[in-house]
Amino acid sequence: MVFNKDEHEFPDSREVSFICDQGLAEVLPAPQRSIEFIPEWFSRLALNVENYPGMKSVKGCMPFFDALTTGWIIPMWTDLTITCGSSAEGSITYEWSDHFDRPVLEEHHQEQLGQMHPKFSTPPLKLLSPWTIVSPTGYSLLITAPFNRPEIPIEILTGIVDSDRYFHPINFPFFIRGEGSQCILKRGTPVAQVIPFDRNSVIKVSTVREASIDQLEILRRHQAEMASNPSMYRKTRWINKNSHLQSGDL
């Protein structure tokens, strides 16, 4: 059955709703805009690279910053410890904080994905999310591992959910990163990045061609401008996608 919104319960506005069971709203760490989860290592990073005059760090890369801060982050809702046996044993045990009395994790069968992914050394698992996410009519959700966050010990698989037509908690299949035998996910750790998009506006047509003479001239002008001003994109081309952020904060 297709989920039909009731206009009283789900007003059709440009708003994403994160909904949990009664009694959990005051217990769970709430999903928030991704910009509220900027990692400490990024905040500490200097804009200019020491001992390399003129070289900027990734903190000055606005495409990196936009990926880091777009959409919403779902933080881990309880402390979770996963222990993996040897590849020969193939055993996995897990436990979570006593204060959270609902299932948190279940195992996937490796056969669901075929051969073991070469990037990961453990079978796939699945986080059982407490959150049902409702998007405006016509909007779907891109749900992925938080962008540019190599320090997070798990990586969920990316998916797209038509969440304006589906009223059910969205779970997160994932792999454990690295080779260690134990993975510890602390409550509040970002585990999923949620980006809504208008599926009716997705571009489905492209062209492949050589640049025209006029376009080559534009390219040369941009290259010259970039050579004389390495911050050209950030200062003159980039659009601030977080309206409350001031240019001095970057």
Contacts in CASP RR format, 6 or more apart in sequence:
PFRMAT RR
TARGET T0000
AUTHOR 0000-0000-0000
METHOD contacts of the structure
MODEL  1
MVFNKDEHEFPDSREVSFICDQGLAEVLPAPQRSIEFIPEWFSRLALNVE
NYPGMKSVKGCMPFFDALTTGWIIPMWTDLTITCGSSAEGSITYEWSDHF
DRPVLEEHHQEQLGQMHPKFSTPPLKLLSPWTIVSPTGYSLLITAPFNRP
EIPIEILTGIVDSDRYFHPINFPFFIRGEGSQCILKRGTPVAQVIPFDRN
SVIKVSTVREASIDQLEILRRHQAEMASNPSMYRKTRWINKNSHLQSGDL
2 165 0 8 1.000
3 164 0 8 1.000
3 165 0 8 1.000
3 166 0 8 1.000
3 167 0 8 1.000
5 12 0 8 1.000
5 134 0 8 1.000
5 137 0 8 1.000
5 164 0 8 1.000
10 17 0 8 1.000
10 134 0 8 1.000
12 136 0 8 1.000
12 137 0 8 1.000
13 136 0 8 1.000
14 136 0 8 1.000
15 136 0 8 1.000
16 72 0 8 1.000
16 133 0 8 1.000
16 134 0 8 1.000
16 135 0 8 1.000
16 136 0 8 1.000
16 141 0 8 1.000
16 194 0 8 1.000
16 196 0 8 1.000
17 133 0 8 1.000
17 134 0 8 1.000
18 30 0 8 1.000
18 31 0 8 1.000
18 72 0 8 1.000
18 74 0 8 1.000
18 131 0 8 1.000
18 132 0 8 1.000
18 133 0 8 1.000
19 131 0 8 1.000
19 132 0 8 1.000
19 133 0 8 1.000
19 134 0 8 1.000
20 28 0 8 1.000
20 130 0 8 1.000
20 131 0 8 1.000
20 132 0 8 1.000
21 130 0 8 1.000
24 130 0 8 1.000
27 99 0 8 1.000
27 100 0 8 1.000
28 77 0 8 1.000
28 130 0 8 1.000
28 131 0 8 1.000
29 75 0 8 1.000
29 76 0 8 1.000
29 77 0 8 1.000
29 187 0 8 1.000
29 188 0 8 1.000
30 75 0 8 1.000
31 72 0 8 1.000
31 73 0 8 1.000
31 74 0 8 1.000
31 75 0 8 1.000
31 131 0 8 1.000
31 194 0 8 1.000
32 72 0 8 1.000
32 73 0 8 1.000
32 75 0 8 1.000
33 69 0 8 1.000
33 71 0 8 1.000
33 72 0 8 1.000
33 73 0 8 1.000
33 242 0 8 1.000
34 68 0 8 1.000
34 69 0 8 1.000
34 70 0 8 1.000
34 71 0 8 1.000
34 72 0 8 1.000
34 73 0 8 1.000
34 146 0 8 1.000
34 193 0 8 1.000
35 69 0 8 1.000
35 242 0 8 1.000
35 245 0 8 1.000
36 73 0 8 1.000
37 73 0 8 1.000
37 75 0 8 1.000
37 146 0 8 1.000
37 190 0 8 1.000
38 68 0 8 1.000
38 69 0 8 1.000
39 149 0 8 1.000
39 151 0 8 1.000
41 151 0 8 1.000
42 58 0 8 1.000
42 59 0 8 1.000
42 68 0 8 1.000
45 57 0 8 1.000
45 58 0 8 1.000
45 59 0 8 1.000
46 57 0 8 1.000
46 59 0 8 1.000
47 56 0 8 1.000
47 57 0 8 1.000
47 59 0 8 1.000
47 60 0 8 1.000
48 54 0 8 1.000
48 55 0 8 1.000
48 56 0 8 1.000
48 57 0 8 1.000
49 55 0 8 1.000
49 56 0 8 1.000
49 57 0 8 1.000
54 230 0 8 1.000
56 230 0 8 1.000
56 231 0 8 1.000
58 64 0 8 1.000
59 65 0 8 1.000
59 250 0 8 1.000
60 231 0 8 1.000
60 234 0 8 1.000
60 250 0 8 1.000
62 233 0 8 1.000
62 234 0 8 1.000
62 238 0 8 1.000
62 250 0 8 1.000
64 148 0 8 1.000
65 250 0 8 1.000
66 241 0 8 1.000
67 147 0 8 1.000
67 148 0 8 1.000
68 147 0 8 1.000
68 148 0 8 1.000
68 149 0 8 1.000
69 241 0 8 1.000
69 242 0 8 1.000
70 147 0 8 1.000
70 193 0 8 1.000
70 195 0 8 1.000
70 241 0 8 1.000
71 193 0 8 1.000
71 194 0 8 1.000
71 195 0 8 1.000
71 196 0 8 1.000
72 193 0 8 1.000
72 194 0 8 1.000
72 195 0 8 1.000
73 146 0 8 1.000
73 190 0 8 1.000
73 192 0 8 1.000
73 193 0 8 1.000
73 194 0 8 1.000
74 129 0 8 1.000
74 131 0 8 1.000
74 190 0 8 1.000
74 191 0 8 1.000
74 192 0 8 1.000
74 193 0 8 1.000
74 194 0 8 1.000
75 187 0 8 1.000
75 188 0 8 1.000
75 189 0 8 1.000
75 190 0 8 1.000
75 191 0 8 1.000
76 127 0 8 1.000
76 185 0 8 1.000
76 186 0 8 1.000
76 187 0 8 1.000
76 188 0 8 1.000
76 189 0 8 1.000
76 190 0 8 1.000
76 191 0 8 1.000
77 100 0 8 1.000
77 104 0 8 1.000
77 129 0 8 1.000
77 130 0 8 1.000
77 187 0 8 1.000
77 188 0 8 1.000
78 96 0 8 1.000
78 97 0 8 1.000
78 99 0 8 1.000
78 100 0 8 1.000
78 104 0 8 1.000
78 187 0 8 1.000
79 96 0 8 1.000
79 97 0 8 1.000
79 184 0 8 1.000
79 185 0 8 1.000
79 186 0 8 1.000
79 187 0 8 1.000
80 94 0 8 1.000
80 95 0 8 1.000
80 96 0 8 1.000
80 97 0 8 1.000
80 104 0 8 1.000
80 105 0 8 1.000
80 184 0 8 1.000
80 185 0 8 1.000
81 94 0 8 1.000
81 95 0 8 1.000
81 96 0 8 1.000
81 182 0 8 1.000
81 183 0 8 1.000
81 184 0 8 1.000
81 185 0 8 1.000
82 92 0 8 1.000
82 93 0 8 1.000
82 94 0 8 1.000
82 105 0 8 1.000
82 125 0 8 1.000
82 176 0 8 1.000
82 182 0 8 1.000
82 183 0 8 1.000
82 184 0 8 1.000
82 185 0 8 1.000
83 92 0 8 1.000
83 93 0 8 1.000
83 94 0 8 1.000
83 181 0 8 1.000
83 182 0 8 1.000
83 183 0 8 1.000
84 90 0 8 1.000
84 91 0 8 1.000
84 92 0 8 1.000
84 122 0 8 1.000
84 176 0 8 1.000
84 180 0 8 1.000
84 181 0 8 1.000
84 182 0 8 1.000
84 183 0 8 1.000
85 91 0 8 1.000
85 92 0 8 1.000
85 181 0 8 1.000
87 121 0 8 1.000
90 123 0 8 1.000
92 107 0 8 1.000
92 122 0 8 1.000
92 123 0 8 1.000
92 125 0 8 1.000
94 104 0 8 1.000
94 105 0 8 1.000
96 104 0 8 1.000
96 105 0 8 1.000
97 187 0 8 1.000
102 128 0 8 1.000
102 130 0 8 1.000
103 128 0 8 1.000
104 127 0 8 1.000
104 128 0 8 1.000
105 125 0 8 1.000
105 126 0 8 1.000
105 127 0 8 1.000
105 128 0 8 1.000
106 125 0 8 1.000
106 126 0 8 1.000
106 128 0 8 1.000
107 123 0 8 1.000
107 124 0 8 1.000
107 125 0 8 1.000
107 126 0 8 1.000
108 123 0 8 1.000
108 124 0 8 1.000
108 125 0 8 1.000
108 126 0 8 1.000
108 173 0 8 1.000
109 123 0 8 1.000
110 116 0 8 1.000
110 123 0 8 1.000
110 124 0 8 1.000
112 124 0 8 1.000
113 124 0 8 1.000
116 123 0 8 1.000
117 175 0 8 1.000
119 175 0 8 1.000
120 155 0 8 1.000
120 175 0 8 1.000
120 176 0 8 1.000
120 177 0 8 1.000
120 178 0 8 1.000
121 176 0 8 1.000
121 178 0 8 1.000
121 179 0 8 1.000
121 180 0 8 1.000
122 175 0 8 1.000
122 176 0 8 1.000
124 157 0 8 1.000
124 173 0 8 1.000
124 174 0 8 1.000
124 175 0 8 1.000
125 173 0 8 1.000
125 174 0 8 1.000
125 175 0 8 1.000
125 176 0 8 1.000
126 171 0 8 1.000
126 172 0 8 1.000
126 173 0 8 1.000
126 174 0 8 1.000
127 156 0 8 1.000
127 171 0 8 1.000
127 172 0 8 1.000
127 174 0 8 1.000
127 191 0 8 1.000
128 169 0 8 1.000
128 171 0 8 1.000
129 169 0 8 1.000
129 170 0 8 1.000
129 171 0 8 1.000
129 172 0 8 1.000
129 192 0 8 1.000
130 169 0 8 1.000
131 169 0 8 1.000
131 170 0 8 1.000
132 167 0 8 1.000
132 168 0 8 1.000
132 169 0 8 1.000
132 170 0 8 1.000
133 141 0 8 1.000
133 161 0 8 1.000
133 163 0 8 1.000
133 170 0 8 1.000
133 194 0 8 1.000
134 163 0 8 1.000
134 164 0 8 1.000
134 167 0 8 1.000
135 141 0 8 1.000
135 163 0 8 1.000
135 164 0 8 1.000
135 196 0 8 1.000
136 164 0 8 1.000
136 196 0 8 1.000
137 164 0 8 1.000
138 164 0 8 1.000
138 198 0 8 1.000
138 199 0 8 1.000
138 200 0 8 1.000
139 163 0 8 1.000
139 164 0 8 1.000
139 196 0 8 1.000
139 197 0 8 1.000
139 198 0 8 1.000
139 199 0 8 1.000
140 160 0 8 1.000
140 161 0 8 1.000
140 162 0 8 1.000
140 163 0 8 1.000
140 164 0 8 1.000
140 196 0 8 1.000
140 197 0 8 1.000
140 199 0 8 1.000
141 160 0 8 1.000
141 161 0 8 1.000
141 163 0 8 1.000
141 170 0 8 1.000
141 194 0 8 1.000
141 195 0 8 1.000
141 196 0 8 1.000
141 197 0 8 1.000
142 158 0 8 1.000
142 159 0 8 1.000
142 160 0 8 1.000
142 194 0 8 1.000
142 195 0 8 1.000
142 196 0 8 1.000
142 197 0 8 1.000
143 156 0 8 1.000
143 158 0 8 1.000
143 159 0 8 1.000
143 160 0 8 1.000
143 161 0 8 1.000
143 170 0 8 1.000
143 172 0 8 1.000
143 192 0 8 1.000
143 193 0 8 1.000
143 194 0 8 1.000
143 195 0 8 1.000
144 156 0 8 1.000
144 158 0 8 1.000
144 159 0 8 1.000
144 192 0 8 1.000
144 193 0 8 1.000
144 195 0 8 1.000
145 152 0 8 1.000
145 154 0 8 1.000
145 155 0 8 1.000
145 156 0 8 1.000
145 158 0 8 1.000
145 174 0 8 1.000
145 191 0 8 1.000
145 192 0 8 1.000
145 193 0 8 1.000
146 152 0 8 1.000
146 190 0 8 1.000
146 191 0 8 1.000
146 192 0 8 1.000
146 193 0 8 1.000
147 193 0 8 1.000
149 190 0 8 1.000
152 177 0 8 1.000
152 189 0 8 1.000
152 190 0 8 1.000
152 191 0 8 1.000
153 176 0 8 1.000
153 177 0 8 1.000
153 178 0 8 1.000
153 183 0 8 1.000
153 184 0 8 1.000
153 185 0 8 1.000
154 174 0 8 1.000
154 175 0 8 1.000
154 176 0 8 1.000
154 177 0 8 1.000
154 183 0 8 1.000
154 185 0 8 1.000
154 191 0 8 1.000
155 174 0 8 1.000
155 175 0 8 1.000
155 177 0 8 1.000
156 172 0 8 1.000
156 173 0 8 1.000
156 174 0 8 1.000
156 191 0 8 1.000
156 192 0 8 1.000
157 172 0 8 1.000
157 173 0 8 1.000
157 174 0 8 1.000
157 175 0 8 1.000
161 170 0 8 1.000
162 199 0 8 1.000
163 170 0 8 1.000
172 191 0 8 1.000
172 192 0 8 1.000
174 191 0 8 1.000
176 183 0 8 1.000
185 191 0 8 1.000
211 219 0 8 1.000
222 232 0 8 1.000
225 232 0 8 1.000
226 232 0 8 1.000
226 233 0 8 1.000
229 235 0 8 1.000
234 250 0 8 1.000
240 247 0 8 1.000
END
